[in-house]
Amino acid sequence: MASLSSSIVTFLFTYIEGSTRLWEEYPEGMKEALARHDALLREAIPFALRLRPRPRRS
């Protein structure tokens, strides 16, 4: 059996409250909000962890 990596893995989950309703009512606004959300995380995570997260796949 192959040995397991000893690296630390961290998962970060975020939630936009009421997002299902917001997507239904304001799809264009939510596209912008999600883009802003992702941009904030792309800035904050490397600063906090000194890492570069992988880009989101479309």
Buried (B, 14 or more C-beta within 10 A) or exposed (E): EEEEEEEEEEEEEEEEEEEEEBBEEEEEEBEEBBEEBBEEBBEEBEEEEEEEEEEEEE
